[in-house]
């Protein structure tokens, strides 16, 4: 019997225990985890330094940035765990309750999904985030990080296991796959008898591999093609601040802006200002033919944008730029080229804002706030398990409640069906 099958069986058994685990016990494990992350920061950084050195010439600069840990990132990991501990426990919450004419009471009750498999690339914080969220929501987790982060993930997984044991919780509640061999993960994707859900976090290639090879339900987003739309009434100062933040604050992440579109009536006023601010920060601009004359007159360098550029997730300091004729056209642009992730309208017109928010078919839509807030921590969910652009079960940043399903508890006193 394979090691992966045995791991899945242990996880399933642990999940049944964890579903009944008291909140105080789960919180004790989480607080222990946060403390160990802080006290073993040097150990974590040493393991991470090995991964970074080995990956330095093998992965892109944005991916290397995601992989690298420092004191600030480690402190943020610990803080995220503590925030999860401070949140309410969703398990057992009565979502709805009704009494039928025959006297039966039916309670719709939130319950854990069971065993969740998570595959991810580069970011070691995902090991801790996912372990913490799964624990608090009563789910067992099987974690599979990328080969470029194996040393760091292994160190963090050991700390997670120690935290669970210290609180009297089965350490099989959170397990790290002992290999990065793709065939082993492929085996896990077929174990639907023991694993209830798979969540992939990484590039589109990884996510499509999971979807195409899994017999287990997958919650996903393929890519983050996010768009900022500056409407005709947009304030120039606010627009500059939001566009720069959405594109430049951390260009490697999935909620960074990849497209900028401007209303035709504001193009002469806004486009030179926004393009200049981006260029100043080293952003390569790829502009449509409609933008070319305005940018040339403003002395801003750019490359011609192809049709494909507007649906590309650059994850780098590159942005595609176009002009649209209306709010409806902006929404159509996003629904055509975007990835249903996070999209923003900048406007002082509430009617235009509501039209955009209603017509844009994305999991998160913004009015005058950066797309960079699409994150569980920023939404008050604590660490997040991922961002879903699906429409079934969960959508947008996934926190504790999104890691639960529900069941019906029916209370009677002898009722029979006629």
N, C-alpha and C positions, 0 to 999 in steps of 0.2 A: 504493500500500500504506500502511495507516494507521500512525501513530506508535506506537500501542499494540501492534499486531501486531509491529512491528519490535522493540519493547522486550521482548516475550515471547520472540521468537526469540533475541535476545541473551542473555536470562536462561537459556534452555534450553541454549544452547551453553556458557555459563559454568558451569552446573550440572554438566555432564559433566566439565569440568576440575576443578571444586571437589571432586567426589566422590573424586578421586585426590590431593587436596592434602595434603601432610604436616602433621601436627599442629603441628610447630614453626612452620611458615609461618603457619598460621591463628592461632596464639597471638601471633605477632609483630604481626600486624595488629590483634588485639584490644588488646594492650598499647599499641600506638601510638594506637588509638582512645581508650582511657581517658586517656592523657596529653593528647591534643588537646582532649578535653572539658574537662579541668581548665584548660588553658592558654587556652582560648577562651571561658571562662565569661562574660566581659563581652559578647562578640559574641553568644553564645547568648541572654543575658538581654535584649539590645537588640532582637533579632528577636522574642523572646517578648513584650516590652512592647508592640510594635506589634499583635500578635495580641490581647493582652488588652484593649487600649484599643478596638480595633475590635469586639470581641465583648461588651464590658461590658454593654450594654443589650439584647443579643440572645439570650443564653443564661442558664440558671438559675445561682444562686449555687454549687451543688455542681459544676456543669460548669465554671464559671469557676475554681473551686478546682483542678480537675483540669488545666485548661489552664495555670495560672500556674506559672512556674518561679522558684526562688530558689536561693541558694548551697547550701542543704542538699539540695534535690532534684537539683541538678546533680552534687554530690559523690556522691550515692547512685547516679546513673546511671553514673558512672565506676567506682564500687566494684562495681556489678553486672557491668560488663564484665570487670573483673579477676577476679571470682569465676568467670565463665564460662570465662575463660582457664585458671584453676587446676583446673577439672574435667577428668575423664578424657574422652578422645575416644571417642564411641560407635561411630564408623565402623570397620568391619572386625571388630568384636567377634564372636566365635563364640558364638552363643546356645545351640546344641545341636550335638552331633556323634554320629554313629552309624556302625557298619560293618555292612553287610548280609551275609547268609549267602554271597553270591557274591563278597564281598571289596570291593565298592564302599564308599567312605567318603562320607557325606553330611554336609556342614557347613551349618548354618543361620546365616547371617552378616548382621549389621546393616549396612544401607546407607541413604544419604540418600533422602528421598522424591523430591527433584528440584527443582522450582520451586514455591515457596510464595507465594501472594498474600495479603497481610494488609491489611484495611481496618479503620480505627479512628477514634474520635472524641476530640477534646479533648486526650488525654494525650500530650504530645510525647515522654515517656520511652519510649513504645512504639516509636518509630522506632529508638532505640538498642537497646532490649531485643531486638526482633525481628531486627534486622540481626545482632546479636552471636550470638544463639542459632542462627540459620540458618547463619551462617558456620561456627561450631564444629561443627555437625552435618552440614556438607557440602552444604547446600542454598542455591540462589540464592533471593533474595527480591525481590518487587515490592511496594513499600509505597504505600499510599494513605491519607493522613490526611485529616481533615476540613478544610473551608474555613476554619474558625475558628482553625486552627493552621498554616496554610500557610507563613507566614514562618519560624516556629520549625522546623518539619519540614524545610524546604528547607535551612536553615543546618546542621542536624544531618546531613542526607543528604550534603551536601558534605564534611563532616568524615569520614563513613563512607567515602566514595569515596576521599578522600585517604589514609586509613589502609590501605585495600585496595591501592592503587597502590604505597604505600611498601613493602609486603611482597611485591610482585611478583604480586599476585592480581588477576585481571580485575575491574575496577570494575563491570562489568555483573553481578557476583555479588550486588550489592545496589543496586536502582534505586528512586528515588522517582517515582511518576507525576507528570508535569509539570502536571497540571491536576486540579481538584477537580470537574470536570464529571461528573455522574452517568452520562451516556451513554457516556463514555470507560471508566468502570469497568464499566458494563454490557457493553461490548465485551470487556473482559478476562475476564469471567465465562464467556464462550463459547469461550475459547481452550484447550480441554482437550487439544489436540494438544501444547501447549507448557507448560502449567501443570498441575501434578499435585494441588494442594491449595489451598483457600481457607480462611483463618481470619479471621472477623469479630470485632472487639472493639468493643462499644458498646451502645447501647440496643436494646431488643427490635425496634423498627421497622426499624432498620438491618439487624439480623441476619435478620429475616424477608424483607426485600428480597433479601438475598444468597441465601438458601436457595431462594426462589421463582424467581430469575433465573439461577442458576448451572448450567452443565452440568459443572462441576468438583466433585468431592467437597468437602463443607464440614464443618469441625470447629467446634463452636459450644457456647455456652450462651445461651438466649434471655434469661434474666434471673436475678437472684440474690434469691430469696425465701428467706432463711435464718431458722431458728427456734431459739430457746433454750428448752429444757424444764427447769424446776426440779422435780426429783422430790421425793417426800415426805421423803427423808432428806437433802436438800441443806442444806449449811451456809449460814446466812444471809449471813455475811461474804463467803464465796467467791462465792455467787450474786450478790450486789450488785456485786462487782468484775468478774465475768465479763459480766454483763448490760450494765453501763455501758460496758465496753470494746467489746463486740460491737456495741453500738448507736451509741455516741457518739465513739469514737476517731477514726473517719473515716466518717461516715454516707453519703458519696456513692459508696462502692465496693461491688462486687457481693458481697463476703463480710461485709458489715455485717448485723446482725440486723434483720429486719422484723417478726417475731412473737415474743412471749413467752407461753409456756403454763406453767401451774403445776398440780401434782397437787392434787386436791381436799383431801387430808388435810393439805396444807401451805399451802393458800391463805390462811387467816386469819393464819398466821405469816409467810409470805414476801411475799405480794402487796403489802401496805402498804409494806413496806421497799423492795422493788424499784421500785414505782411512784413512791414519794417520791424515790428516788435519781435516777430518770429525769426526773421533773418538775423537780427542782432544776437539772438541766442543760438545761432548755428543750425537753425532748422532749414532743410532743403524744401523749397516750394515747388510743387508740380501743379501748374495752372491750366485751366481750360482755355479754349480760344476766346471765350467771352471775357476772361480776366486779363488777357494779354496786353491790350492797349493801355489799360489803367496801370498795370504794374510797370510797363515800359516807361510811361510818362513819369512815374514816381521814381524811376531809376532803381527798381528792385529786380534783382536777378531771379530767374526761375527756369524750370524745365517744362516742356509741354506735357500735360497730363494725358495719359491714355485712358480708354474706357475701363480697363482693368484696374488702374490705380485707385479708382474710387471705391472698389470693393476689397482693397488690400489692407491687411493688418501689418503695418510697418514695424511696430514695436521698436521704433528708432526715431531720431530727429528728422522726420520727413512728414510732410502733410500735403494733401491734395486740396485744391481750391477751385470753387465754381461760383457762379451767380445764378440765382433762381428768381422767378417772377412773382411769387406769392408764398404765403404760409402753406397753402395746400401743396404747392410744388416742392416746398422744402420737405414736407412729410412724405410726398411721393418719392423724392430723391432718396430719403433715408430708408423707406420701405423697399426700395429697389436695390440699393447698394449696401446698406447696412447689415448688421448681424443680429438685430433685435436685442442689443445689449444696453447701451446708455447713450442718450442723445439729449441735446440742450438747445433751447431757444433763449436768445438774449433779446429782450424787448421791454419797453415801458407800457405796452398796450396789453391790458389783461385779456381782451377778447382774442387778440392774436395768440397769446400764450395758451389760452384754453383750447383754441382750435388746434394748435400744434400738439398739445398734450393728449388730446382726444384722437387725433388722426395718425399720430406716429405709433406704429405697432411694435414697440420695444418694451423690454421688461422693466426698464427704468427710464423715465423721461423727466427732464429738469426745466425749470424756468429760473433763469438768473442765478444758477449755482453750478459749480464745476462738475463735470462728469466723474472727476476723481473721487467723489464721495460714494460711488457704488462699491461699497465695502462693508462687510458685516460689522467691523469695529466702529465705523463711522455712522452706521444705522442704529447703533445701540444693541447689536446682537452679540457683542463680544467678537471673538475670532469667528471666521466664517468657514464653512465646509466647502464653499464654491459659489459660483454664480450661474444660475440656470437661465437659459433663453428658451427652454421648453415651455409648454403651456399646460401640461398635465402634472399634477401633484405640486410642483414648486416652480416659482419664477422669481428671478432677481437674486439678490444676496440671500443665501440660505443659512439661517440660524437654527436654534434649538427646535422650534415648532416645525420647521420644514424637514427635520430629521425624524419626525414622527408620522405615523399613520393613525388610524383610529379603529376602534371596534365598538359594537353595540352591546351594551349590557341590558338585558331584559329581565324585569322583576315582575313576577306574577304571584297569584295565590290560588292556583288550580285551574286557570283558564284553559279551555280546549277549543279547537276550531270546529265550527259546524260544517 
